[in-house]
């Protein structure tokens, strides 16, 4: 316990008032020479005491006390009351709901004593039933009836989960979920909130089976170009995740990954052969699994047979030229030709001049334009360059310089092609500029130079000391910016069927001091391959749309997955994609697909299957509209549900840091989720200045002083 002061007015004002009061008090009594000194001291003491009490009250004294609040950890208990829980799986006729009641009833007293418990019933969502003591929860549990027409496991867990961090949910269910938010999405939400799921599964399971239900990914690639497939793996019959998944070409395994049941598994690979290559995606069979035909899915991809042809035009052999030249000459996936306007044009890798014929220019996949004077290009060259990108689907990389590029390209075809307007040179800070990737830059594979957080890596690179100020065009994306200043360093824009890019500095050569030329060469080679390889897809976006099933019961959840590529044929990198669902009657439902956390062009959306009938799903992709069809049956999802799906609960528990509790063994939760009371320190303050005793004492001091003055004949 301690005393603290919170002055009602400024302390200097209180001090000034106190000094004035003391001076007035001394002057008032000391001027009367006829009054005995003892009486003066008595009167002065009384009035001074009153003034001191007033000053003390103005200082706002409070008594501060520290309190310790004890609180039990929160636990939400969710009991499945959907129609599937009314099924009797055993010979004695015991229903799933009865088994769940018996298991929970045996531990409900200890749960109420150990945790801050709230009990919910689960159908399409969560319905609060009771909380607090054992009696109320036991009565609520006995009243629960398994008559809900749908099971929204994801929605129910998210809604019922405690709001406190480091809390938990105990769910008793057969694991079947057929509406609302997917279990995978719910796991992501609960994991982010710090909520662990503990699950007890009830009901008969079918035969174990592992199936690769769908595979999405690119259809056209370059040899050795990094890519990925996305495979959905389903485990039923009580088979628990994780499941090993492999990617193979013939008998050779080229990638491995682990499916955890809460989303698609990503298989990263680099094509090693050329031509039309068939890839096999295999999920490891479960023990005792009989049907193995659905454990494997295949996918054929066209791998380009030719090297990318690159044309690099530069005025003179500046520092940046030397490193770009070496980067593209050393990359065996590139076939470069160099045009050096001044300097050592006799070098063996240097060609004589820029190709003026359109067919000659169109033989290249990417053109790199350095600090070249605009007057070097003939009028027909400019028309050809524009058509090379817009019609031919090629790419142009502009490497900025202090003389011409892009300061001298203020009009004509070159000005149209550059993704940013030139605004002059920027004054460098004392330590130069670091470079950081934007969100669009992080999603661009051409700018990936190492593993881990890309901006942590870029922050370690040497700073550049020359940078131009630019303003991106409306359709352009800034991929990298300076720190400080957020000036655009690398900017990209789509242009017709192709794309262009501007690097607004010519000092990336300074990076060679970190790791030699390794990262610098990698960057230039990747930028060139990125812009040139898009011609493989014909300059148009492609994509793929898949549904989790062809038919759905009424009330079930339709799961849509789309693999999208942008206008460059690269994985689409926006946060969302739009689409809609259209029924036979013409009624439409707009949907939004969110980019999967794994990135790589994968997007997902869930929505309910409502009225029976046939439907089409449309997703707007950068290069057109993708579509898929499905049907909704008249039966409800619960009426078709039979086998329990404990693997869904197992995946939820594993993803959120919880555990699966064996039927009849709910007591394990007390060891896995300790319910010790949490202590929270709080501070309370009791204001002393508002105490009536202080008011009485002030009145008493001044009243007694007044009485004595009158008694002794003073005015």
N, C-alpha and C positions, 0 to 999 in steps of 0.2 A: 504494500500500500504506500502511495506517495501523494504529495500535494503538488499540483501544477497550477499555473496561472494563465488565464486567457483574458488580457485587459479588454475592458469594454470600450475604452478610447485609447488613443495613442499614449504610450508610456511617458513621452516627453510632456504631453499636456497634463498628465496626472502629477508629474514632478513639479511642473511650473505652478500648478494650482496649490500644491502642498507648500511650496516656498512662499507663495503670496499669503496663504493662510497663516503660516508661522510668523511672518513679518507683521501682519495685521494684528495677530494675537499679542505679540510682544509689545507693539506700539500702544495698543488699547489699554493694557493693564499697567505698563511701566510709566505712563504719563501722569498717573494719579499718585502724587507723592504722599498724600495723607493716608493712604491705605497701608496697613501693616504688611510687611514682606511675607509673612506666613499665609495671610489671606490671599495675597496675589498669587503665590505658588499654588494654592488650592484651586482657585478659579481657573488659572492657566492650565493646570493639569486636567481638570474636568473637560474644558473645551478642547484641549489637545487630544484627549482620549477619544472624544466624539469624532474629531477630524480624522484621526488615525483609522478608526473603524470604517469611516466613509471611504478613505483611500484604499483600505484593504478590500472593501466590497467592489470598488471600481477596478481593481486588479483582476477580478474574476477568478477567485480561488476555487479549485475543484479538487475533490479527493478521487484519485485514480486507483483502481483496483484491477488486478489481473485475475481473470477467471479461466478455468479449464473446463471446456465442454466435451463430454464424452458422447460418441455417436456410433451406432452400429453400422456396419457396411451394408449397402443396399443390395437387395436381391429380388428380381422379378421372377415369379414362377408362372410359366405359360403352359396351360393344359389344352391340348388339341380336342375340340368338341365338334369336329366336322363329321359328316356322315360315315366316312371310311372308318372312323374309330368305333362304330357300332358293329363291325364285323367280328365274328367269332372264328378264330383261327385254330383253336385247340379242340380236342375231342370232348372236353367237359363243357363246352358252350360258353366259356368265359370270353366276354368281349374285350377288345383292346382298351376301351375306356375304363372297364372294370379293373383290368390289370394296372392301368395307370393310377386309378384312385387308390388301389391297395398299396402300391409302391409309395405314393406320396403321403397317404394317410399314416403310414408307419413312421414317417420322419417329420411330420408337420409340426409336432410340438417342439422338437429340437431346432427346426428351421426358424420358428417364430422366436425362440429364445436366443438364437445366435445372430440372426440377421434382422435388418429392417425390411420385412417381406411385404410384397404386394402380389396378389393372386389374380391372374387373367385367364379368361377363356379365349380360345383361338378358333375363328372361322375364316372369313375373308379378311378379317383384321383382328385387332385385340380388343377385348371387352373387359373392363375392370370388374372384378367380382368382390374382392374383400382385401383387407389389409389389417395389420396389427396382430391381435392375439390368436391363439390356436383355435378357440371356439368359433369365432366368426369365419375363419378360413375353412374349418372342417365343415361347417354348415353350408358355405358357398360351394365347396367341392362336391358335396352330396347332391346339390341341386343341378349340377351341370349335366346337360343332356346332349348327346352327339347327334344333332340335327341340322348343323350348318351345311349349306349346299356347296361350299367351296373352301379351300384351304389356301390362305395367303401367308405362307410361312415367313417370307421376307418382310412383308408389311407389318405383320403382327410383332415380330421380334424388334423391329426398329421402333414401333410405336410404344411397346411395353418396356423397352430397355430403360434402366435408370438414367437420369441425366448426369449423375456424378461420374467422374472419371474413375478408372480402376474398379468398376463395379461388374455385375454379372447377371446373366439370365439363365434360368433353369427351364428347359423346355421338355415336355413329355408329349411325344407324337409318334405317328407311324412314318413320318418323314415325307409323305406325299405332299407336294405343293403344286397347285395348278392355277393360281391367279396372282395378280399383283406383282410387286417387285421381285425379281429373281433372287434366289438364295445367294448367288454370287455377288449381286449388287448390295444386298443386305450385309453380307460379310465385310465388304469394303467399308460401308458406313459405320458398322459397329467397331471394326478394327480402328478406324480413325478416332472414334469416341472413347476408346479404351475399355470397351465392354466385351467380356469373355462370354462365350456360349458353352454351357454345359448341357448335354443332351442325353435323354434316356429314350431309346427306341422301343416301340411295341408293335407287334404284328408279325405275320408270316412273310418271309422273303421268298422270292422265286429262285430259280437256278442262277448261279453266278454267270455274269456275262459282261464283257468289256467290248465297247464298240467305238470306232472312229466314225462319228456321225456326219461330219462335213469338214472340208479343207478349203481354205481360201488363200489367195495370194496372187502374185504376178504371173502372167503367161508368156512374157517376152523379157529376156535378160541378156546381158553381156557375159561373156566368159570372165570369171574371177570377180564379178561385180557382187558386192554384199547384198543379200536378200533374205527373205523369211517367208515361211508358210505358217498359217494359223490353223490349228486342228482342234475341233471340239471332240472331247472324249467323254463317253457316258459309261458309268459303272452301275450295274444293277445286281440284284440278288444278294445284297449284303456285302458285296465286294468293296473293301475300303480303299480310298485313295491314300497315298499317291500311286500313280500308275506310270510305269516307264514307257516312253514313246520314242521311236527311232525314225530317222529319215534315211532312206537308202536309194542307191542307184545300182541296180542289179544286186549282187551279193555284198556290195560295199556299203557299210554304214557311214554316213557323212555328218550326221548330227544326232544328238540325244537331248531329251528334255523330260521333265516330269510334270504330268497333269495332276492338279490338285482338286479338280471338281468345281472350282469357283471361277472359271473363265477359260478361254481358249489357251492352248499351250503354243508357245512360239518356238519354231525350229529355225534357227539362223544357219545359213549355209552360203557357200560361194560356188557357182557352177564351175566344174572342172573340165567339162567336155563341150563340144560344139554340136549343133544340130538340134533335132527334136528329141529331148531327153525325157524319159518317164521316171518319175520319182515315186517311191512307195513310202507311205506313212503307216507305221505299224505300232499298235498298242499291245503290250505284253499281256498274254492270256492269264486269266485268273485260275487259281487251283480248281480243278474239277470242271472247268468251262467246257461245254460240249460244242456250242456253235462258234466256230472260229472264222467264218467267212466275213463277218463284219469287223474283225479286228484290224483289217488293212484297207486303206484307200489309196488310190493312185492319182497322179496328176502329171500331165505332160506339158513341158515348157519348151519354148523355142529359144535356143541359145545362139546368139549371132555368130556367124562363121567368119566374118571379116573384122580386121582391126578398124578402129575409128580413125578416119582421116582428119588431120588437123592442119590448118593453115595459120601461121603466125607471121604477122606483118609488123615490123618495127622500123623506126627511123634510124637509130644508131644504137650501138651495143652498150646501153646503160646498164647499171648494176642489176636491175630487176630482170632485164632481158636475159642475162647470162643464166640466171637460175630457172626462169621459165623454160628456156631452151633446153637446159640439161634435164629438167623434170620430164618434159614430153619426149625427149630423145631416149631416156633410159626406161620409159614405160613400154614394155613389149606389147601392151594392148593398144598402143597408139601408133599411127603411121604419120609422122609430122613432115611438113614442108615449111621452110623458113624463107621469108622475104625480108632482107635487110637492105634498106634504102641507101644508107651510107655506112661506111665501115668496111669490115672484111667480108665483102660479098663473094669472095672466092672460096670461102669455107666449103668443104664438101657437102655439108648438109643444107646449104643455102641455095634456093632456086633463084632464077633470074629475075622474075617480075611477078606482079599480081596477075591472076588469071582474069582476062577481060571478057571471055566468052561465058555466057550463063551456064552452059552445060559443064564447063570446066570448074566453075565455082561450085556448082551443085554436086560435084563429085566429093566434096568435103562434107564432114559432119559438124565441125566446129571451126569458127574463125576467131583468132585472137588478134585484136587491134591494139597496138601499143601507142606511144606518144607520136602519132603520125599526123603530119599536116593534112588538113582537109583537102587542099588542092592537089594532093598526090593522086586521089581517086578521080577517074574520069566520070562524067555524068552517067554513063551506062553502068559503071561499077557500082555507083550508089543505088541505082535501080535494081541491079542484080543482088546486092546485099540485102535490100529490103525484101525482095522476093525470096531470097535464100531462107530467111527466117519465117516470114508470114505464110509462104506457100510451100516451101520445101521442108519446113519443120526443123531447120538447123538452129544452131545456137551461136551467139557472138559474145565474146568476153572482152570488154573494154578495160584495159589496164591504164588507169589515169596517169598523167604526167604533168609537169609544171609548165609546158609550153603549149601543147595543142589539145590534148585529150583530157576532158571534153570542152575546155575553154573555147576552142576555135570552132566547135561543132554547134553553132547556134541556130542553124536552119537546115532544111533539106532532110534527106533520108537519114543521115547520121544522127541528127537531133531527135528524130522520131524513135530511133532504135535505142538510144541511151535511156536507161530507166530512171534517171534523175537529172534535174536541171542544175547547172553549175552556178554557184553563188559566190565564188571567189575563194582565195586561200585562207586558211584559219591560222591565227597566231598560236604557236605551240606553248603549252605550259612548260615550266622549268624542267620537269622530268619527262616531257613527251606524253604521248597518249598510249594507254593500254587499250586493248580491244576486247570487247565482250559480245557474246552472241545474244540475240533476241530470242523470244520463244520460237519464232519461225526459223531462225538460224539453228537452234538446237535440234529442230525436227528435220533439218536438211542434212542428208548423209554426206554431202560433199564437204561439209565443214567439221566433220568428226575426225579428230586427229589422234585421240587417245581414249582409253576407258575412263569411267567415272564421270564426275561433274565436269562438263566441257568448260564452263566459265572458270572453274578453279585452275584448269590447265591453261586456258588463254591468259589468265592473270599472271602466270609465271613467265610468259613470253616477253622478250625485250620490247620496249616501247618504240613507236614510230615518231619521227620528228617533223614529218611533212604530211599534211592532210588537207584536202579541199572541203569546203562547205557545199553541201548539195541539198536539194529539195526533191524528195521522191515524187514520181508521177503518180496519178490517182490509182492506177492498177498495180503499182509496184509494191514490193515487200522489202523492208530493210532487214537484212539477215545478221549484220554485225554493226556495232556502234562503238564510238570512242568513249573512254573514261579518262578524264571528265568530259562534259559537254554533250554527250549523246549525239555526236555527229555521225551521219551515215558513212560507214566504211565499205560495206559490201551491200549492194542493192540489186534486186532481181525483178524482172517484169515479164509476164507472158506477152507474146506478140504474134498474133495469128496462130499458126500451128507450132511455132517454136518459142524461143525465149532469149532474152539478153541479160547480161549482168555487168555491173560496173564495180571495179575495185578502186576506191577513191584515194589511194596512196601508192607511191612507188618505193616504199621503204620496208616492205615485208622481208627484204633480204637481210635485215637486221636479226631476224629469227635464227639465222644460221649459227649464232653464238650459243644457242641452246640446242644441244643434240646434233651439232654439225648441220648438215643439210637435210636431215631426215624429215622433219616436220614441214619445212618449207617446200621441198620437192613433193611431199605427199599432198599438200594443199593444192598446189598448182595442177598436178596431175588429176586430182579428184574433181576440181572445178571444170577442167576441160572434158573429162569423161562424163560428168554430170550434164553439161550442156549438149555434148555431142551424141550421147547414147539415146536421147529421147526420140531420135528419128526412127529407132527400131519399132516404136509403136505407131508409126505413121503420123506422129505429131498430134494425135488425138488421145483424149483420156479414155481409159478403159476401166472396167470394174466388174464386180460380181455381187449378186444378191442371193442370200440363202435363208431359208426358214428352218426352224427346229423340227417341223413336221409338215406333212401334207394335209393332215386332218386334225382338228382340235375339238374337244368336247366343249359344250356351252359353258362359259365361265372360266375356261382355261386361259393361260397366258400364251400369246403368240410371241415368239422370240425371233427377231430379225437381225441378221448379221450381214454387213456389207463390207467388201473390200473395194476401196476407191483409189483411183490414181488421178493426179491433177493433169493439167494441160500439157505437162512435160513428160507424162508417163511415169512420174515419181509418186511414191505413196502420198496421198492427200494428207495435209497437215492442219486443216482448220479444226476448231474444237467441236463443231457440230455439222451435221448434214441434214437437210430437210427432205421430207417425203409425205406421202399420204396413203390412206387405205380407201379403196372404193368397192362398194358392194354392188350386187346385181341391180338394186333399185336406183343406183346413181348416188346414193348418200356417201359423203366423204368424211374421213377423220384425218386431220393433220397429225403427223408424228415428227419427232425430232430424234435423230440418231446421235449419240454421243461418242466421241472418240474413245476407244478402249485405252486403258491405262498402259497397255503394252505398246501403243502407238503403231507405227508401220502401216498406216492406211486402213486400220480396222475400226468399224463403227457398229454400234449395237443399239437396239431399242426393244422394249417390251410393251405390249398393250393387250387388253382383254379381248377374247373371242366372245362376242355378245350374241347376236341373233343368228340362228341357223341359216346357212346359205353359202354361196361361193363368193370369194373376195380376191382382189388383186392388191398387191403392195407395190407402190412406185417410190423410188428414191432418186432424187435429182443429183446426178453426178456431174463433175465438171465438163464431161464430154457428151452428155445426153442423159436419158432417163433409164434406169434399170427397173425391171419388174419381176414379180414372182406371184404365184397363185396358191391359195389354200381354201379349204372348206371347213365350215363349222357344223358339227353334228347337233342333233336335237337333244341328245343325252347330256346330262350334267357331268362335270369332271368327277365329282364324288361318286356318281352311280357307276362309272366305269373303273374307278380305282379298285384294285384288288391287292396286289402285293405291296408290302411296306417298302420304304426306300430309306433304310438307315444310312446309306452312303451319303445322302444329302446332308443329314445331321452331322455325319463324321467330317465332311468337308467344311461345314460351318464352324464346327468346334476347332478343327485344326487351324483354320485361317485366323480365328480371333483369339487364339491362345487358351482355349478351353479344353474340354475333354468329353469323350463319350462315356457315360455311366451305364454299366450293365444293368439290365432289368432286375429289379429287386436289390440293387446296390447303390441307391442314391446317397447312402452315407459317405461315399468317397468324396463328396463335394466339400465336406467339412475339413478334409486334409488338403484338397486342391485349392480351395478358396477360403482361407482362414477368415473367421468372422470377428476377430478381435475388434473391440471398440476403438474407433479412431479418436484421438484427442485433438481438439482445436482450441488454441489459446485465443481468448478475447479480452478486451480491455473495456471496463465500464468506468464512467466518470459521474460523480455526484457533485453538483454545484453547491458550494458552501455559501456563496454570497447571497443566495436567495433564502437563507435560513431566517426565520422570524426572530430568532434570538439576537441577531445582529441589529435588526431594526429596533428592537426593544432597548438594546444597550445604547444605541445612538440617542434615542429619545430620553433615556434615563440620564445620560451624561449631561446633555444640554438642559434638561429640566432642573437637575440639581444645581447646575451652574447658575441658571436664571434665578432659582429660589434663593441661593446664597447672596447673589448680587443685590436682590431686593431687600433681603434681611439686613445687609450691611450698608444699605442706603446708597447703593451705586445706581447710576442710570441704566 
